[in-house]
Amino acid sequence: MSGTLFLAVEEAGGLFDINATLPLMAVQFLVLAAVLNAIFYKPLGQAIDERDGYVRSNLTAAKEQLVQAEKLAKQYEQDLAASRKQAQQIIAEAQAEAEQVASQELATAQQEVQAQKEQVQSEIETQKESAFQTLEGQVEALTRQMLDKLLSFA
């Protein structure tokens, strides 16, 4: 008899017995799920969504700043190239002007040298003529003296 009683208890407490415990467990599970959802999952989801939005906005802002920085870099490179070109042009103009000034000064110096040369030649010619005249006068005087002496001997 004791063996039969044991079997009857086994049949009543089976793994899938449908009684009041199963709906109670289902209700407890749903309440737990609702409580976890309200207390844990929704705030965690909101925090994750906020963080995702923050990361996306920062990423978008960073991309915009990168594009803007690239534009500025291109603009600065263009400005730098234009400045270099302008500086080279200014240097070329300054060199041309310096060469022109140097050639003008050289021409002026050559003209001054030529004028001084002509003046010196003129002075030399004047001194030469003066020396010839003086010499002619002295030659005439010496010739007269010699003639006088020769005629006085004769």
Backbone as a chain_set.jsonl record, in Angstrom:
{"seq": "MSGTLFLAVEEAGGLFDINATLPLMAVQFLVLAAVLNAIFYKPLGQAIDERDGYVRSNLTAAKEQLVQAEKLAKQYEQDLAASRKQAQQIIAEAQAEAEQVASQELATAQQEVQAQKEQVQSEIETQKESAFQTLEGQVEALTRQMLDKLLSFA", "coords": {"N": [[0.781, -1.181, 0.0], [1.876, 1.16, 0.677], [3.491, 1.688, -1.492], [1.758, 2.323, -3.512], [0.628, 4.626, -2.743], [2.726, 6.348, -2.941], [3.065, 6.463, -5.681], [0.759, 7.767, -6.421], [1.145, 10.261, -5.421], [3.201, 11.067, -6.935], [2.063, 11.317, -9.448], [0.351, 13.453, -9.099], [2.068, 15.616, -8.618], [3.479, 16.407, -11.016], [5.697, 17.501, -13.658], [4.516, 19.284, -15.501], [2.104, 20.218, -14.373], [-0.982, 21.742, -14.419], [-2.192, 24.166, -12.541], [-3.091, 26.497, -9.99], [-0.634, 27.623, -9.505], [0.879, 27.988, -11.833], [-0.404, 30.15, -13.339], [-0.016, 32.11, -11.399], [2.779, 32.287, -11.296], [3.214, 33.166, -13.884], [1.983, 35.664, -13.775], [3.646, 36.835, -11.831], [6.039, 36.853, -13.265], [5.388, 38.609, -15.375], [4.873, 40.941, -13.907], [7.395, 41.333, -12.771], [8.835, 41.73, -15.136], [7.597, 44.093, -16.034], [8.261, 45.835, -13.922], [11.085, 45.766, -14.028], [11.373, 46.798, -16.581], [10.336, 49.398, -16.236], [11.983, 50.442, -14.192], [14.663, 49.788, -14.79], [15.282, 49.097, -17.594], [14.082, 51.126, -19.315], [15.259, 53.653, -18.33], [17.934, 52.971, -18.765], [17.902, 52.5, -21.504], [17.163, 55.063, -22.368], [19.408, 56.486, -21.491], [21.353, 55.266, -23.062], [20.375, 55.981, -25.604], [20.55, 58.781, -25.404], [23.325, 59.041, -25.101], [24.112, 57.946, -27.53], [22.975, 59.82, -29.259], [24.452, 62.057, -28.453], [27.063, 61.242, -29.164], [26.69, 60.938, -31.924], [26.012, 63.584, -32.644], [28.347, 64.908, -31.898], [30.126, 63.621, -33.607], [29.084, 64.396, -36.077], [29.444, 67.158, -35.842], [32.224, 67.173, -35.636], [32.913, 66.181, -38.149], [31.936, 68.263, -39.748], [33.565, 70.335, -38.821], [36.018, 69.33, -39.637], [35.704, 69.381, -42.414], [35.43, 72.125, -42.705], [37.913, 72.927, -41.711], [39.568, 71.777, -43.64], [38.761, 73.271, -45.851], [39.607, 75.805, -44.983], [42.353, 75.28, -44.835], [42.937, 74.818, -47.536], [42.273, 77.354, -48.521], [44.158, 78.899, -47.132], [46.477, 77.819, -48.248], [46.153, 78.614, -50.896], [46.171, 81.386, -50.522], [48.75, 81.636, -49.51], [50.246, 80.765, -51.714], [49.543, 82.775, -53.518], [50.596, 84.967, -52.148], [53.306, 84.3, -52.168], [53.753, 84.365, -54.925], [53.224, 87.052, -55.411], [55.242, 88.172, -53.843], [57.481, 87.242, -55.222], [57.086, 88.589, -57.596], [57.336, 91.224, -56.716], [59.995, 91.154, -55.906], [61.215, 90.631, -58.372], [60.511, 92.98, -59.729], [61.833, 94.83, -58.119], [64.472, 94.031, -58.551], [64.683, 94.55, -61.31], [64.297, 97.291, -61.251], [66.501, 98.017, -59.706], [68.556, 97.198, -61.421], [68.059, 98.944, -63.523], [68.496, 101.416, -62.264], [71.17, 101.037, -61.624], [72.271, 100.807, -64.2], [71.665, 103.34, -65.164], [73.173, 104.9, -63.406], [75.692, 103.946, -64.089], [75.816, 104.772, -66.736], [75.711, 107.526, -66.312], [78.062, 107.832, -64.846], [79.892, 107.017, -66.788], [79.495, 109.047, -68.657], [80.373, 111.214, -67.139], [83.04, 110.485, -66.803], [83.823, 110.501, -69.476], [83.426, 113.223, -70.025], [85.272, 114.341, -68.238], [87.573, 113.232, -69.327], [87.597, 114.432, -71.851], [87.885, 117.076, -71.009], [90.352, 116.954, -69.737], [91.92, 116.256, -71.945], [91.524, 118.51, -73.439], [92.725, 120.408, -71.765], [95.301, 119.41, -71.818], [95.897, 119.789, -74.52], [95.725, 122.561, -74.574], [97.799, 123.227, -72.812], [99.845, 122.056, -74.226], [99.878, 123.563, -76.603], [100.441, 125.983, -75.439], [102.957, 125.382, -74.421], [104.286, 124.855, -76.83], [104.185, 127.369, -77.997], [105.628, 128.807, -76.134], [108.026, 127.478, -76.415], [108.538, 128.03, -79.102], [108.892, 130.72, -78.949], [111.171, 130.769, -77.375], [112.867, 129.332, -79.03], [113.039, 131.058, -81.191], [114.213, 133.188, -79.924], [116.63, 132.044, -79.174], [117.556, 131.412, -81.702], [117.912, 133.933, -82.783], [119.837, 134.873, -81.061], [121.841, 133.127, -81.698], [122.246, 133.822, -84.389], [122.932, 136.443, -84.09], [125.372, 136.158, -82.76], [126.765, 134.688, -84.629], [126.806, 136.492, -86.693], [128.142, 138.516, -85.51], [130.63, 137.429, -85.336], [131.44, 137.288, -87.848]], "CA": [[0.0, 0.0, 0.0], [2.72, 2.336, 0.707], [3.998, 1.884, -2.836], [0.711, 2.898, -4.313], [0.468, 5.997, -2.301], [3.873, 7.093, -3.491], [2.791, 6.679, -7.082], [-0.324, 8.721, -6.554], [1.698, 11.582, -5.14], [4.023, 11.399, -8.095], [1.208, 11.719, -10.539], [-0.25, 14.746, -8.798], [3.096, 16.672, -8.619], [4.276, 16.271, -12.229], [6.441, 18.67, -14.147], [3.625, 20.189, -16.2], [0.772, 20.255, -13.768], [-1.621, 23.034, -14.592], [-2.999, 24.509, -11.388], [-3.047, 27.93, -9.697], [0.759, 28.079, -9.425], [1.337, 28.427, -13.151], [-0.821, 31.526, -13.627], [0.631, 32.994, -10.422], [4.155, 32.467, -11.757], [3.147, 33.984, -15.102], [1.707, 37.033, -13.323], [4.88, 37.317, -11.185], [7.013, 37.122, -14.329], [4.967, 39.822, -16.076], [5.085, 42.075, -12.99], [8.846, 41.537, -12.721], [9.24, 42.31, -16.42], [7.124, 45.48, -16.058], [9.065, 46.598, -12.953], [12.433, 45.904, -14.607], [11.269, 47.707, -17.72], [10.124, 50.761, -15.742], [13.077, 50.908, -13.336], [16.004, 49.549, -15.296], [15.462, 49.098, -19.042], [13.765, 52.422, -19.918], [16.313, 54.639, -18.068], [19.156, 52.534, -19.432], [17.672, 52.756, -22.936], [17.239, 56.514, -22.565], [20.814, 56.893, -21.348], [22.058, 54.791, -24.259], [19.923, 56.829, -26.715], [21.162, 60.108, -25.218], [24.756, 58.906, -25.396], [24.213, 57.751, -28.977], [22.723, 61.139, -29.866], [25.613, 62.913, -28.148], [28.177, 60.783, -30.001], [26.381, 61.273, -33.32], [26.107, 65.04, -32.839], [29.776, 65.253, -31.857], [30.721, 63.108, -34.833], [28.645, 65.287, -37.15], [30.151, 68.433, -35.647], [33.634, 66.953, -35.952], [33.015, 66.088, -39.608], [31.76, 69.621, -40.267], [34.779, 71.087, -38.497], [37.072, 68.802, -40.501], [35.463, 69.948, -43.747], [35.747, 73.554, -42.611], [39.369, 73.034, -41.561], [40.152, 71.488, -44.95], [38.505, 74.453, -46.683], [40.515, 76.85, -44.525], [43.71, 74.902, -45.233], [43.038, 75.091, -48.976], [42.277, 78.81, -48.689], [45.463, 79.382, -46.675], [47.473, 77.416, -49.245], [45.973, 79.495, -52.045], [46.66, 82.705, -50.12], [50.203, 81.545, -49.404], [50.769, 80.722, -53.081], [49.372, 84.118, -54.076], [51.568, 85.839, -51.474], [54.636, 83.971, -52.704], [53.806, 84.874, -56.293], [53.317, 88.506, -55.302], [56.583, 88.479, -53.334], [58.415, 87.027, -56.325], [56.88, 89.676, -58.543], [57.929, 92.418, -56.107], [61.453, 90.979, -55.973], [61.611, 90.807, -59.776], [60.401, 94.408, -60.036], [62.915, 95.515, -57.411], [65.715, 93.723, -59.258], [64.667, 95.296, -62.566], [64.502, 98.702, -60.906], [67.891, 98.16, -59.277], [69.381, 97.124, -62.628], [67.855, 100.18, -64.267], [69.21, 102.469, -61.53], [72.607, 100.78, -61.787], [72.664, 101.148, -65.575], [71.628, 104.798, -65.271], [74.337, 105.428, -62.693], [76.856, 103.594, -64.893], [75.805, 105.681, -67.891], [76.077, 108.846, -65.794], [79.492, 107.774, -64.509], [80.634, 106.989, -68.053], [79.424, 110.399, -69.234], [81.261, 112.07, -66.346], [84.418, 110.108, -67.153], [84.071, 111.008, -70.831], [83.551, 114.682, -69.935], [86.566, 114.624, -67.599], [88.604, 112.866, -70.298], [87.643, 115.503, -72.846], [88.408, 118.271, -70.349], [91.792, 116.746, -69.548], [92.551, 116.351, -73.265], [91.505, 119.933, -73.816], [93.761, 121.073, -70.967], [96.599, 118.966, -72.338], [96.094, 120.5, -75.796], [96.001, 123.967, -74.261], [99.151, 123.277, -72.25], [100.757, 121.704, -75.313], [99.984, 124.747, -77.458], [101.175, 127.004, -74.674], [104.36, 124.961, -74.367], [104.857, 125.077, -78.16], [104.368, 128.808, -78.198], [106.767, 129.209, -75.312], [109.223, 126.924, -77.05], [108.787, 128.783, -80.337], [109.482, 132.0, -78.546], [112.54, 130.513, -76.908], [113.649, 128.928, -80.209], [113.298, 132.286, -81.954], [115.208, 133.993, -79.183], [117.911, 131.355, -79.295], [117.985, 131.543, -83.089], [118.403, 135.302, -82.939], [121.118, 134.962, -80.344], [122.851, 132.417, -82.484], [122.501, 134.625, -85.577], [123.687, 137.608, -83.634], [126.718, 135.71, -82.435], [127.387, 134.324, -85.892], [127.016, 137.71, -87.453], [129.186, 139.3, -84.827], [131.918, 136.803, -85.665], [131.758, 137.448, -89.252]], "C": [[0.833, 1.26, 0.0], [3.286, 2.625, -0.669], [2.976, 2.548, -3.724], [0.505, 4.347, -3.951], [1.567, 6.891, -2.875], [3.636, 7.41, -4.956], [1.688, 7.709, -7.277], [0.177, 10.134, -6.329], [2.531, 12.026, -6.337], [3.161, 11.893, -9.235], [0.621, 13.099, -10.289], [0.784, 15.862, -8.895], [3.988, 16.6, -9.827], [4.881, 17.602, -12.682], [5.522, 19.693, -14.8], [2.212, 20.166, -15.651], [0.207, 21.652, -13.955], [-2.548, 23.212, -13.416], [-2.825, 26.006, -11.147], [-1.624, 28.468, -9.671], [1.241, 28.629, -10.771], [0.839, 29.831, -13.496], [-0.186, 32.529, -12.66], [2.071, 33.275, -10.842], [4.192, 33.349, -13.016], [2.907, 35.448, -14.733], [2.946, 37.616, -12.674], [5.935, 37.673, -12.248], [6.659, 38.414, -15.061], [5.166, 41.05, -15.2], [6.576, 42.388, -12.909], [9.346, 42.187, -14.01], [8.821, 43.772, -16.491], [7.945, 46.349, -15.126], [10.472, 46.813, -13.5], [12.422, 46.88, -15.777], [11.161, 49.143, -17.235], [11.34, 51.281, -14.994], [14.432, 50.82, -14.033], [16.126, 49.758, -16.81], [15.176, 50.451, -19.697], [14.835, 53.467, -19.601], [17.635, 54.265, -18.763], [19.057, 52.78, -20.94], [17.764, 54.242, -23.253], [18.677, 57.001, -22.474], [21.623, 56.472, -22.572], [21.673, 55.65, -25.462], [20.529, 58.225, -26.621], [22.639, 60.078, -25.572], [24.973, 58.736, -26.897], [23.98, 59.078, -29.704], [23.889, 62.078, -29.651], [26.802, 62.545, -29.033], [27.929, 61.149, -31.456], [26.509, 62.775, -33.584], [27.569, 65.484, -32.806], [30.49, 64.787, -33.116], [30.354, 63.988, -36.021], [29.366, 66.633, -37.058], [31.621, 68.294, -36.008], [33.844, 66.862, -37.46], [32.884, 67.471, -40.242], [33.001, 70.462, -40.018], [35.95, 70.624, -39.353], [36.934, 69.363, -41.91], [35.839, 71.424, -43.752], [37.254, 73.765, -42.492], [40.07, 72.754, -42.887], [39.949, 72.662, -45.9], [39.46, 75.587, -46.303], [41.953, 76.552, -44.935], [43.923, 75.169, -46.718], [43.113, 76.593, -49.226], [43.627, 79.385, -48.276], [46.563, 79.019, -47.667], [47.379, 78.308, -50.476], [46.492, 80.898, -51.724], [48.171, 82.718, -50.038], [50.835, 81.527, -50.793], [50.662, 82.102, -53.73], [50.38, 85.084, -53.454], [52.97, 85.576, -51.99], [54.803, 84.523, -54.111], [53.97, 86.397, -56.28], [54.699, 88.916, -54.812], [57.625, 88.296, -54.422], [58.306, 88.145, -57.352], [57.515, 90.961, -58.006], [59.449, 92.339, -56.173], [61.946, 91.2, -57.392], [61.562, 92.286, -60.168], [61.526, 95.192, -59.37], [64.251, 95.259, -58.092], [65.796, 94.499, -60.567], [64.926, 96.776, -62.296], [65.95, 98.952, -60.488], [68.834, 98.109, -60.476], [69.264, 98.402, -63.44], [68.608, 101.33, -63.598], [70.713, 102.293, -61.711], [73.064, 101.149, -63.184], [72.639, 102.657, -65.788], [72.84, 105.421, -64.585], [75.615, 105.122, -63.468], [76.956, 104.52, -66.102], [76.225, 107.084, -67.455], [77.566, 108.89, -65.474], [80.329, 107.768, -65.778], [80.626, 108.363, -68.718], [80.356, 111.346, -68.484], [82.721, 111.774, -66.676], [84.772, 110.644, -68.536], [84.258, 112.525, -70.795], [84.886, 115.055, -69.294], [87.709, 114.315, -68.557], [88.756, 113.969, -71.344], [88.223, 116.784, -72.249], [89.923, 118.15, -70.165], [92.515, 116.846, -70.883], [92.605, 117.797, -73.731], [92.584, 120.688, -73.058], [95.148, 120.695, -71.464], [96.907, 119.681, -73.648], [96.442, 121.965, -75.548], [97.412, 124.111, -73.722], [100.184, 122.975, -73.332], [100.969, 122.908, -76.223], [100.769, 125.855, -76.75], [102.66, 126.668, -74.613], [105.027, 125.175, -75.722], [105.104, 126.552, -78.418], [105.562, 129.313, -77.39], [108.065, 128.719, -75.943], [109.554, 127.667, -78.338], [109.435, 130.132, -80.017], [110.922, 131.821, -78.107], [113.434, 130.116, -78.084], [113.983, 130.168, -81.02], [114.36, 133.133, -81.253], [116.575, 133.348, -79.296], [118.453, 131.487, -80.718], [118.534, 132.942, -83.317], [119.76, 135.466, -82.25], [122.21, 134.274, -81.146], [123.191, 133.216, -83.734], [123.314, 135.867, -85.2], [125.138, 137.238, -83.362], [127.451, 135.341, -83.708], [127.67, 135.577, -86.708], [128.056, 138.601, -86.77], [130.539, 138.679, -85.064], [132.251, 137.069, -87.108], [132.157, 138.793, -89.554]], "O": [[0.495, 2.271, -0.615], [3.539, 3.793, -0.964], [3.352, 3.292, -4.63], [0.234, 5.183, -4.813], [1.331, 8.043, -3.24], [3.967, 8.5, -5.422], [1.721, 8.456, -8.254], [-0.295, 11.083, -6.955], [2.559, 13.203, -6.697], [3.547, 12.838, -9.923], [0.418, 13.847, -11.246], [0.41, 16.985, -9.233], [5.202, 16.726, -9.67], [4.589, 18.666, -12.136], [5.755, 20.892, -14.647], [1.242, 20.102, -16.407], [0.883, 22.639, -13.664], [-3.557, 22.518, -13.29], [-2.431, 26.717, -12.072], [-1.431, 29.676, -9.805], [1.942, 29.64, -10.812], [1.651, 30.65, -13.928], [0.141, 33.653, -13.044], [2.524, 34.415, -10.745], [5.092, 34.172, -13.181], [3.53, 36.353, -15.289], [3.281, 38.773, -12.926], [6.633, 38.68, -12.126], [7.54, 39.228, -15.337], [5.585, 42.096, -15.695], [6.979, 43.55, -12.97], [10.182, 43.09, -13.973], [9.593, 44.612, -16.953], [8.297, 47.475, -15.479], [10.995, 47.926, -13.442], [13.34, 47.683, -15.943], [11.832, 50.023, -17.774], [11.697, 52.45, -15.145], [15.265, 51.711, -13.868], [16.984, 50.517, -17.259], [15.948, 50.887, -20.551], [15.299, 54.132, -20.528], [18.35, 55.127, -19.275], [20.02, 53.218, -21.569], [18.354, 54.642, -24.256], [19.115, 57.826, -23.276], [22.47, 57.222, -23.057], [22.538, 56.014, -26.26], [20.967, 58.789, -27.624], [23.146, 60.969, -26.254], [25.902, 59.309, -27.466], [24.699, 59.415, -30.646], [24.276, 62.814, -30.559], [27.468, 63.42, -29.586], [28.835, 61.615, -32.147], [27.043, 63.19, -34.613], [27.981, 66.335, -33.595], [31.364, 65.485, -33.632], [31.197, 64.292, -36.865], [29.834, 67.173, -38.06], [32.202, 69.193, -36.616], [34.821, 67.391, -37.992], [33.629, 67.812, -41.161], [33.439, 71.211, -40.891], [36.784, 71.436, -39.753], [37.919, 69.769, -42.526], [36.483, 71.91, -44.682], [37.806, 74.68, -43.104], [41.053, 73.415, -43.222], [40.849, 73.012, -46.664], [40.043, 76.242, -47.167], [42.689, 77.454, -45.336], [44.968, 75.684, -47.116], [43.914, 77.055, -50.039], [44.182, 80.243, -48.962], [47.475, 79.811, -47.904], [48.398, 78.713, -51.035], [47.166, 81.523, -52.543], [48.811, 83.688, -50.443], [51.843, 82.195, -51.027], [51.586, 82.544, -54.412], [50.952, 85.922, -54.151], [53.738, 86.509, -52.223], [55.848, 85.075, -54.454], [54.759, 86.953, -57.045], [55.27, 89.891, -55.302], [58.55, 89.098, -54.539], [59.31, 88.591, -57.908], [58.156, 91.7, -58.754], [60.116, 93.333, -56.462], [62.958, 91.866, -57.609], [62.457, 92.784, -60.85], [62.104, 96.099, -59.969], [65.075, 96.167, -58.202], [66.846, 95.046, -60.903], [65.677, 97.43, -63.02], [66.552, 99.96, -60.86], [69.794, 98.875, -60.548], [70.254, 98.889, -63.985], [69.274, 102.12, -64.268], [71.441, 103.263, -61.923], [74.131, 101.742, -63.349], [73.483, 103.2, -66.502], [73.456, 106.349, -65.11], [76.528, 105.947, -63.501], [78.039, 104.992, -66.448], [77.001, 107.749, -68.142], [78.249, 109.864, -65.792], [81.361, 108.435, -65.844], [81.635, 108.792, -69.278], [81.04, 112.171, -69.09], [83.536, 112.687, -66.813], [85.863, 111.171, -68.752], [85.149, 113.055, -71.46], [85.557, 115.98, -69.751], [88.7, 115.044, -68.602], [89.865, 114.385, -71.681], [88.971, 117.497, -72.918], [90.673, 119.098, -70.401], [93.588, 117.443, -70.967], [93.583, 118.246, -74.329], [93.285, 121.518, -73.638], [96.052, 121.529, -71.528], [98.033, 120.126, -73.869], [97.315, 122.536, -76.201], [98.144, 125.014, -74.127], [101.265, 123.564, -73.352], [102.103, 123.236, -76.573], [101.605, 126.545, -77.332], [103.513, 127.547, -74.736], [106.176, 125.613, -75.79], [106.124, 126.928, -78.995], [106.378, 130.107, -77.859], [109.062, 129.439, -76.0], [110.725, 127.906, -78.633], [110.356, 130.602, -80.685], [111.787, 132.634, -78.434], [114.602, 130.5, -78.143], [115.112, 130.308, -81.49], [115.258, 133.701, -81.875], [117.574, 134.04, -79.494], [119.656, 131.652, -80.918], [119.549, 133.096, -83.998], [120.682, 136.095, -82.769], [123.335, 134.761, -81.258], [124.364, 133.273, -84.103], [124.244, 136.27, -85.899], [126.039, 137.99, -83.732], [128.635, 135.648, -83.855], [128.715, 135.667, -87.352], [128.764, 139.356, -87.437], [131.539, 139.392, -84.991], [133.432, 137.041, -87.453], [132.463, 139.102, -90.706]]}, "num_chains": 1, "name": "protein.A"}
